[in-house]
Amino acid sequence: MKMNRVVVSMFAAGILAAPLAHATNGDTMMAVGSENTALGGTGVAHYVGAESMFANPAMLGKSRGREVTGGLVIFRPSVTNDGMGGAAASSAANTSYIPDVSFSSRISDNLTYGVAMAGIAGMGVDYTGAPANTHVIGKTALSILKIVPTLAYNTDSFGLGFSPVLQYGSLAISYNNGNPATGVNPAQNASTNTGYGFTLGGYYNTTPELTLAAAYNSKIKMSYGAQLSAAGTGFGQGTTPGTSVFADNLDQPAEYKAGFSYAAANHFTVTADYRLIQWASAGGYKEFGWKDQSVVALGGKYSGEGYWIGVGYNNSNNPIGVFANGALTPAGNNGGIVNMFNNLMFPGIIKSSYTLGGGYALNKEFELAGSVVYSPKVTSRVDISDAFGMIPGRRFNTTTHSQQSYSVSLRYKF
């Protein structure tokens, strides 16, 4: 038992120390595991192995025997920002390593259990090397790890699954906005928190070829010391008449998910998912004006003798609201300051991703798989005049964000 606690602690430390700077769907990874990633982030109705419990715990009802899957994702985001109208500076937070591990075992003809750990969300930038005369010298890092024990029940035609969720989170915000007196968190200390939630899912085999499925992730309440309130106060938030101080909650939002998987002729499988991520009702994000996000994912897979090849596409709307200079957000926050924080510190603006991957059975027990994700550059320009006491249209901030990621997974069946 002691060794298990040590392993979990080391795994969590590795996740939370990662300088994440990605935001595939807002700040949430679109999938866990190489196969679901290769298929555009689909997986609500498509069983891929033990890691399926992240997409839909009910899918473990399609498992056989026991297996362990471990993987590593290398994220390579490219983010730039022009600060207060200077030349674009590149964020130094340009590489992250995100591990995952999953285990499942069938108990009987109708019951399967499993447990998994993975980094499922993160976002951040590092402009500590940008020119001080034209840029806010800032750094942010949000990292989230989920531990997901799961129990699934199945019959020949349908299945149900439930996962209590334990979540570890870490958030650090630091900056100097050109005046040392208003610098915030110069030691770049992080605040951590633990939250609890659940995932509930089900599937139905309408025919041997077609599976329909749905799942729900509950909101998980998280609070990170005074990271957000201190950062907002340093830019005058709460001192301007009518405005309030940023709250320090940053909840992981609830999600509704639905999808299908269709095994067509000639070894082809087609998958599709729809996700609704409820940023607008999650503490912290709603104060920052984030909107609910719709995500559509499509995947196609060809299975040969001992191998598979998959492609996919993932598309979502930009969840970050933009406010007119001088306006207040629904939570009473200064619109220009919120624009600056979203655009500079948390640029979760990626819209489209193209995916490719494959797997190969090394023998009866081991399978090696990998995937690649490419997300084209997105640009966002917002009015931040309020943040510096200027009239509308006098100061703007522009950020760009693109990303590539590479994953590898090894599966062992026993």
C-alpha positions in Angstrom: 0.0 0.0 0.0 2.8 2.4 0.8 4.5 1.7 -2.5 1.1 2.5 -4.3 1.0 5.9 -2.5 4.5 6.7 -3.6 3.8 5.8 -7.2 0.7 8.0 -7.2 2.5 10.9 -5.6 5.4 10.7 -8.1 2.9 10.5 -11.0 1.0 13.5 -9.7 4.2 15.5 -9.2 5.3 14.8 -12.8 1.9 16.0 -14.1 1.7 19.1 -11.9 5.3 20.2 -12.6 4.8 20.2 -16.4 4.9 23.7 -17.9 1.7 23.1 -19.9 0.7 25.5 -22.7 -1.9 23.8 -24.6 -5.7 24.2 -25.0 -7.1 21.7 -27.5 -10.7 22.2 -26.4 -10.5 25.3 -24.2 -7.9 24.0 -21.7 -9.0 20.3 -21.9 -7.2 17.6 -23.9 -9.5 16.2 -26.5 -8.6 12.6 -25.7 -6.5 10.2 -23.6 -4.6 7.4 -25.4 -3.1 7.1 -28.9 -6.1 5.5 -30.6 -8.8 7.9 -29.4 -6.5 10.7 -30.2 -5.8 9.4 -33.7 -9.6 9.2 -34.3 -10.0 12.9 -33.8 -10.7 12.6 -30.0 -13.7 10.3 -30.4 -14.3 7.5 -27.9 -17.7 7.9 -26.3 -19.0 4.9 -28.2 -15.7 3.4 -29.5 -13.9 0.9 -27.2 -10.1 1.1 -27.4 -9.0 -0.5 -24.2 -8.5 0.4 -20.5 -8.1 4.1 -21.3 -11.7 4.2 -22.6 -12.9 5.0 -19.1 -11.8 8.6 -19.6 -14.2 9.0 -22.6 -17.0 6.8 -21.2 -16.7 4.4 -18.2 -19.4 2.2 -19.7 -17.1 1.2 -22.6 -15.2 -1.1 -20.2 -18.1 -3.4 -20.6 -16.7 -4.3 -24.0 -13.4 -5.4 -22.5 -12.1 -9.0 -22.3 -9.6 -10.3 -19.7 -7.1 -7.9 -18.2 -4.8 -5.2 -19.6 -2.5 -2.3 -18.7 -1.9 0.6 -21.0 0.7 3.3 -20.5 1.4 6.3 -22.7 3.2 9.6 -23.1 2.1 12.7 -24.9 4.6 15.3 -26.1 2.8 18.7 -26.6 4.6 21.3 -28.7 2.5 24.5 -28.7 3.6 27.7 -30.4 2.1 30.8 -28.8 3.1 34.4 -29.4 1.8 37.7 -28.0 2.6 41.4 -28.8 2.1 42.7 -25.2 1.3 46.3 -25.3 1.7 46.7 -29.1 5.3 45.6 -29.5 6.8 43.0 -31.7 5.4 39.5 -31.2 7.3 37.5 -28.5 7.2 33.7 -28.3 6.1 31.9 -25.2 8.9 29.8 -23.7 6.4 27.2 -22.5 6.7 25.3 -25.7 7.0 21.6 -24.6 5.1 19.5 -22.2 5.3 15.8 -21.4 2.0 14.3 -20.2 1.9 10.6 -19.0 -1.1 8.3 -18.6 -1.7 4.8 -17.3 -4.8 2.6 -17.2 -5.7 -0.8 -15.9 -8.9 -2.9 -16.4 -9.9 -6.4 -15.5 -13.1 -8.4 -16.1 -14.7 -9.7 -12.9 -17.5 -11.8 -14.5 -19.6 -12.0 -17.6 -21.3 -8.8 -16.6 -18.9 -6.7 -14.5 -15.5 -5.0 -15.2 -13.5 -2.7 -13.0 -10.5 -0.5 -13.7 -8.5 2.5 -12.6 -6.6 5.2 -14.6 -4.5 8.3 -14.1 -3.8 10.9 -16.7 -3.1 14.6 -17.2 -6.4 15.8 -18.7 -6.1 19.6 -18.8 -3.6 22.4 -18.7 -2.8 25.7 -20.1 -0.1 28.4 -19.7 2.5 30.7 -21.2 5.9 32.0 -20.3 6.9 35.5 -21.4 9.5 36.1 -18.8 12.1 36.7 -21.6 10.0 39.3 -23.5 11.1 42.9 -23.7 10.0 44.7 -20.5 9.3 48.0 -22.2 6.6 46.7 -24.5 5.4 43.5 -22.8 3.9 42.3 -19.5 6.5 39.9 -18.2 4.2 37.2 -17.3 4.0 33.4 -16.7 1.0 31.1 -16.0 0.8 27.4 -15.5 -2.4 25.4 -15.0 -2.1 21.6 -14.7 -4.8 19.0 -13.8 -4.5 15.3 -13.1 -7.4 12.9 -12.8 -7.6 9.6 -11.0 -10.5 7.5 -12.2 -11.6 4.2 -10.6 -14.4 2.7 -12.6 -17.0 -0.1 -12.4 -18.9 -1.1 -15.5 -21.9 -3.4 -16.0 -22.8 -5.0 -19.4 -25.2 -7.3 -21.1 -25.1 -8.5 -24.7 -26.8 -5.3 -25.9 -26.0 -2.5 -23.5 -23.7 -1.3 -20.8 -23.5 1.2 -17.9 -20.4 2.6 -16.1 -19.7 4.8 -13.2 -16.4 6.5 -12.1 -15.9 8.6 -8.9 -13.2 11.1 -9.9 -10.4 12.5 -7.8 -8.7 15.5 -9.3 -5.4 17.3 -8.4 -4.8 20.8 -9.7 -2.0 23.3 -9.7 -2.2 27.0 -10.7 0.6 29.6 -10.8 0.2 33.2 -12.1 3.1 35.6 -11.9 3.9 38.9 -13.8 5.4 42.3 -13.7 3.5 44.8 -15.7 6.3 47.3 -15.9 6.2 48.7 -12.4 7.9 46.6 -9.8 5.4 47.9 -7.2 2.6 46.0 -9.0 4.5 42.8 -9.7 2.6 39.7 -8.6 4.0 36.4 -7.3 7.7 37.1 -8.3 8.7 33.7 -6.8 6.3 32.0 -9.2 4.8 29.9 -6.4 1.9 27.6 -7.3 -1.3 26.9 -5.4 -2.7 23.4 -5.4 -6.1 21.9 -4.7 -8.0 18.6 -4.7 -11.5 18.2 -6.0 -14.1 15.4 -6.4 -16.6 14.6 -9.0 -18.0 11.7 -11.0 -18.6 10.4 -14.6 -21.6 8.4 -15.6 -22.0 6.7 -19.0 -23.9 4.1 -21.0 -24.0 2.5 -24.4 -26.4 0.5 -26.5 -25.7 -1.9 -29.4 -28.5 -1.2 -31.8 -27.0 -3.8 -34.1 -23.8 -5.8 -34.0 -22.2 -3.1 -36.1 -23.6 0.1 -34.5 -23.1 1.4 -31.0 -24.7 4.5 -29.6 -23.4 6.0 -26.3 -23.6 9.0 -24.0 -21.7 10.1 -20.9 -21.8 13.0 -18.3 -18.8 14.5 -16.5 -19.8 16.4 -13.3 -18.4 19.8 -12.6 -15.4 19.7 -10.1 -15.0 22.7 -7.8 -11.4 23.9 -7.5 -9.8 26.8 -5.6 -6.3 28.0 -6.0 -5.3 30.2 -3.0 -5.1 33.9 -4.0 -3.6 33.3 -7.4 -6.5 34.9 -9.4 -7.5 37.6 -7.0 -3.9 38.8 -6.5 -3.3 38.9 -10.2 -6.4 40.9 -10.9 -5.8 43.4 -8.1 -2.3 44.0 -9.5 -4.0 45.4 -12.6 -6.5 47.5 -10.7 -9.4 45.0 -10.8 -11.7 45.8 -7.9 -10.4 49.4 -7.5 -12.3 50.8 -10.5 -15.9 51.8 -9.5 -18.4 49.1 -10.2 -15.8 46.3 -10.6 -15.2 43.3 -8.4 -12.0 41.4 -7.5 -11.4 38.2 -9.4 -12.7 35.1 -7.6 -10.1 32.4 -6.8 -12.2 29.5 -8.0 -11.3 27.8 -11.2 -13.7 24.8 -11.6 -13.3 22.0 -14.1 -16.6 22.4 -16.1 -19.3 19.8 -16.5 -19.5 18.0 -19.9 -22.3 16.3 -21.8 -21.0 13.8 -24.4 -22.7 11.6 -27.1 -21.4 9.5 -29.9 -21.6 6.5 -32.2 -19.3 3.9 -33.6 -20.1 2.0 -36.8 -18.2 -1.1 -37.9 -18.6 -0.8 -41.7 -17.7 -3.5 -44.2 -14.1 -4.3 -45.3 -12.5 -3.7 -41.9 -13.5 0.0 -41.7 -14.9 1.7 -38.6 -16.4 5.2 -38.5 -16.7 7.2 -35.2 -18.3 10.5 -34.2 -18.7 12.4 -30.9 -20.4 15.6 -29.8 -19.3 17.3 -26.5 -20.8 20.3 -24.8 -18.3 21.8 -22.3 -20.1 24.1 -19.9 -17.5 26.8 -19.2 -20.2 29.4 -18.8 -21.4 27.9 -15.5 -17.9 26.9 -14.1 -16.5 29.0 -11.3 -13.7 31.2 -12.6 -14.3 30.7 -16.2 -17.7 32.3 -16.1 -16.1 35.4 -14.4 -13.7 35.5 -17.2 -16.5 35.5 -19.7 -16.0 32.0 -21.2 -18.9 30.6 -23.1 -20.2 27.0 -23.4 -18.2 25.1 -26.1 -19.5 22.7 -28.7 -17.0 20.1 -29.9 -17.5 17.9 -32.9 -15.1 15.0 -33.6 -14.9 12.6 -36.4 -12.7 9.5 -36.9 -12.1 6.7 -39.4 -10.1 3.5 -38.8 -9.0 0.6 -40.9 -8.0 -2.7 -39.2 -5.7 -5.2 -40.9 -4.1 -8.4 -39.7 -2.3 -7.3 -36.5 -2.4 -3.5 -37.2 -4.7 -0.5 -37.5 -4.5 3.0 -39.1 -6.7 5.9 -38.1 -7.4 9.5 -39.1 -9.6 12.2 -37.5 -10.8 15.7 -37.3 -11.7 17.8 -34.2 -13.5 21.1 -34.4 -14.8 23.5 -31.6 -15.9 27.1 -31.2 -13.6 29.5 -29.4 -15.0 29.6 -25.8 -13.4 32.9 -24.8 -15.7 35.9 -24.8 -14.4 39.3 -25.9 -15.7 42.5 -24.2 -16.0 46.0 -25.4 -13.6 48.4 -23.7 -15.4 50.1 -20.8 -17.9 47.3 -20.5 -18.3 45.0 -17.5 -18.6 41.2 -17.6 -21.7 39.6 -16.2 -19.7 38.9 -13.0 -18.8 42.7 -12.7 -15.3 42.4 -13.9 -13.6 45.1 -16.0 -13.9 44.0 -19.6 -10.5 45.3 -20.8 -8.7 43.6 -18.0 -10.5 40.3 -18.6 -9.7 40.6 -22.3 -6.0 41.0 -21.4 -5.9 38.1 -19.0 -7.7 35.7 -21.4 -5.6 36.7 -24.4 -2.2 37.0 -22.8 -2.3 34.5 -19.9 -4.9 31.8 -20.9 -5.1 31.7 -24.8 -7.4 28.7 -25.1 -8.4 29.6 -28.7 -7.5 26.5 -30.7 -10.4 25.6 -33.0 -9.5 22.8 -35.4 -7.2 19.7 -35.1 -6.2 17.1 -37.7 -5.1 13.7 -36.4 -3.3 10.6 -37.6 -2.2 7.4 -36.0 -1.7 3.7 -36.0 -1.0 0.6 -34.0 0.8 -2.7 -34.4 0.5 -6.0 -32.4 4.1 -7.0 -31.5 2.7 -10.4 -30.3 -0.4 -11.7 -28.5 0.3 -9.7 -25.4 1.8 -6.4 -26.5 0.6 -3.7 -28.9 2.4 -0.5 -29.7 0.4 2.6 -30.9 1.1 6.2 -31.7 -0.6 9.4 -33.0 0.1 12.9 -34.3 -2.1 16.0 -33.9 -1.7 19.2 -35.9 -3.7 22.3 -34.9 -3.4 25.3 -37.4 -2.6 28.8 -36.1 -5.5 30.9 -34.7 -5.2 34.6 -34.0 -7.1 36.7 -31.5 -6.9 40.6 -31.2 -8.7 42.3 -28.3 -9.0 45.8 -26.9 -7.2 46.1 -23.5 -7.2 49.9 -23.2 -9.1 49.6 -19.8 -6.3 47.8 -18.3 -4.1 50.9 -18.7 -6.7 53.6 -18.0 -7.0 54.5 -21.7 -10.0 55.3 -23.8 -11.3 52.6 -26.2 -9.2 51.8 -29.2 -5.9 53.1 -27.8 -4.3 49.8 -26.9 -4.8 46.3 -28.3 -3.3 42.9 -27.6 -2.8 40.1 -30.2 -2.0 36.5 -29.6 -1.5 33.6 -31.9 -1.6 29.9 -31.0 -0.9 26.7 -33.0 0.2 23.3 -31.8 1.5 19.9 -32.6 1.5 16.8 -30.4 2.9 13.3 -30.5 1.8 10.4 -28.4 2.9 6.8 -28.0 1.2 4.0 -26.1 2.1 0.5 -25.1 -0.7 -2.1 -24.2 -0.1 -5.3 -22.3 -2.9 -7.9 -22.2 -2.8 -10.7 -19.7 
